[in-house]
């Protein structure tokens, strides 16, 4: 994912792509471990919010990626 290339210089910054087509359980596990940047599609972000894997009151910025449409 491109975000990892952008952050390659930043030591200690953890990012996570939250997208469909991948197991939500694995993404939920990584979210519970804690990340600094989440990049996701609207549908999967909504799924993570509804199941409380992601809590927006702990976020400073929200970026939705819908580049495939």
C-alpha positions as CSV (number, residue, x, y, z in Angstrom):
1,X,0.0,0.0,0.0
2,X,1.2,3.5,-0.8
3,X,0.9,4.8,2.8
4,X,3.7,2.4,3.8
5,X,6.0,4.0,1.2
6,X,5.1,7.5,2.4
7,X,5.8,6.5,6.0
8,X,9.0,4.6,5.3
9,X,11.0,7.5,6.8
10,X,8.9,7.8,10.0
11,X,10.1,5.4,12.6
12,X,7.4,4.1,15.0
13,X,4.4,5.3,13.0
14,X,2.0,2.4,12.5
15,X,-0.6,2.5,9.6
16,X,-3.3,0.1,8.7
17,X,-5.4,-0.3,5.5
18,X,-9.0,-1.2,6.4
19,X,-10.5,-2.4,3.2
20,X,-12.9,-5.0,2.0
21,X,-11.7,-8.2,0.4
22,X,-9.6,-9.0,3.5
23,X,-10.6,-10.7,6.7
24,X,-12.2,-8.2,9.1
25,X,-10.9,-10.3,12.1
26,X,-7.2,-9.6,11.1
27,X,-7.9,-5.9,10.7
28,X,-9.8,-5.8,14.0
29,X,-6.8,-7.4,15.7
30,X,-4.4,-4.8,14.3
31,X,-6.8,-2.0,15.3
32,X,-6.9,-3.3,18.9
33,X,-3.1,-3.3,19.0
34,X,-3.2,0.4,18.1
35,X,-2.3,2.3,15.0
36,X,-1.5,5.9,14.2
37,X,-3.0,6.1,10.8
38,X,-6.0,4.2,9.4
39,X,-6.8,4.4,5.6
40,X,-10.0,2.7,4.7
41,X,-12.9,2.4,2.3
42,X,-16.3,3.8,3.5
43,X,-17.9,0.3,3.7
44,X,-15.2,-1.3,5.8
45,X,-14.8,1.7,8.0
46,X,-18.6,1.6,8.6
47,X,-18.3,-2.1,9.5
48,X,-15.5,-1.4,12.0
49,X,-17.5,1.4,13.6
50,X,-20.6,-0.7,14.0
51,X,-18.7,-3.5,15.6
52,X,-16.7,-1.1,17.8
53,X,-13.4,-2.1,16.3
54,X,-12.8,1.6,15.5
55,X,-13.8,4.5,17.7
56,X,-13.9,7.9,16.1
57,X,-13.6,10.0,19.3
58,X,-10.0,8.8,19.5
59,X,-9.2,10.1,16.0
60,X,-8.0,13.5,15.0
61,X,-8.5,13.1,11.2
62,X,-10.5,10.7,9.1
63,X,-9.6,9.9,5.5
64,X,-11.8,7.7,3.4
65,X,-10.3,6.2,0.3
66,X,-12.7,5.4,-2.5
67,X,-10.3,5.6,-5.4
68,X,-11.6,2.5,-7.1
69,X,-14.9,4.2,-8.0
